[in-house]
Amino acid sequence: MPNEHASSPLVLVVEDDDHIAQVLRFMLERQGYRVIHLADGRAASEHIAAATEAPALILLDVMLPYLDGFELVALARARADWVAVPILMLTAKNTERDTVRALDAGANDFVSKPFQPNELMARVRRLLKIHDA
């Protein structure tokens, strides 16, 4: 039997709130995605620099310790093999300015916390379909 685990899409979750991270991991793994969770900007920047596999999608909190989500978008976009990786940003700050800043930074979509799980998963599926097209 082939290794199904390696063929399932990898989602990189960068979220410092442990509860939200656990909810995201549960929702994504239940849908068959592999999940790498990183809890702060420093760990995420090290992962982005050293990763040998580009994720299928990045779920990225805006407010993180050490480096924020906007800085991490720039690091991900600076890698040639990550330029097209869809990035969905999550934030508790729900202002037009933050939405515009996230999209201008290179994010593909933006969701405010608290998010609705079904809406978030629909956005994840949509971004992965666009990416695969």
N, C-alpha and C positions, 0 to 999 in steps of 0.2 A: 504494500500500500504506500503511495507517495506521501511525503511529508506535507500534510495539509497545513500544519502550523506555519511553515515558512511561506506559504502562498497567501495567507490571510493578510490583509492590509495592516501596516504598522501605523499607529497613531501616537504621536508624541504629545503628552499632556504636561504642560508647565503651569502648575497651580500651587500656591503656597498654603491654601486653606485645606487642611487634611480631610475634613468632611466632604467638601466639594470634590476633591481629588478622588476620594473613595467612590462617590456617586458616579463621577465620570467614568472611572475604571469599570465599575459594575455595568453601567449602561453599554459601554463600548464592547466589553468582553462578551456580554450577553448577545450582542449582534455579530460576534465572530471576529472582532478586530483584536490584534495584538496591541498592547499598551506599554509604553515606557513612560513612567511618571517621574518628573523632576520637580523639586519643591522650591527652587529659587533661581534667580537669574544667573548666578555664577555657575551652578551645576549645569544649567541649560546651555550657557555659552560654551562651556567645556565640551558638552555632548555635541553641540552643533559643529565645533571645530574638529572633533575626533571621530565622529560617526562614520562607519563604513557603509551604512545603509540609509538612504534618504527615506524619511517617512512618507506615507501616502497622504498624511494630513497632520497639521500642527494645531492643537487647541492651546491657546496661549492667554494667560491672565495678563492684564495690563500692569497692575500694581504688584510688584515682586520685590523681595529683598535683593540687594546688590546691583542688579541691572533690571530695568523695567521692560515690559513687553515690547515697547517701541524699539528699544535698542536691540532686542532679540530678533525682531522682524528684519532689521537691517543686517544682522549677522547671518541669518538664514538666507536672505536674498543675495548676500555677497558670495555664497557658495554656488558655483556654476551648476552643480547637480541638484541644488535645492531651489533654484529660481522659480520653477513652476509648481512647487509644493503648495497646495492650498493652505492658507492660514486663517483660522477662525479665532478672533480675539474675544475674550470674556472680560467684562469689567463691572464693578459695582458703581462706577461713575457713569451716569447716564446723561451726558450732555452732548449737544450737537458737535461742539468743539472736539470732544474726545473721539466721537465717531469719525469725523472728518480726518483727525490726526491718524487714527488707526488705518483708515483706508488709504490715506496719502502715504503712510509708511510702507504700504505693500500688503496689508491684510486683504483677504478676499471677502471677509464677512465679519460681522461684529454683533455680539449678543450681550445684553445687559443681564447682570445678576440681580435678583434671583431669576434664573431661567426656567422655562418650562421644559422638562425632559423630552417630551415628544417633539416639540419645536426644534430643540437643539439637535436631536438625532435626524430630523428631516433636513436640517441645514448641512449636517455632516454628510448624509447620503447624497445630497445635491452637489456639494463640492467634490466629492469623490467621483461622481458620474461625469461632471464637467472635466475633471482632471484625466479621467480614463478615455474620454471621447477623442 
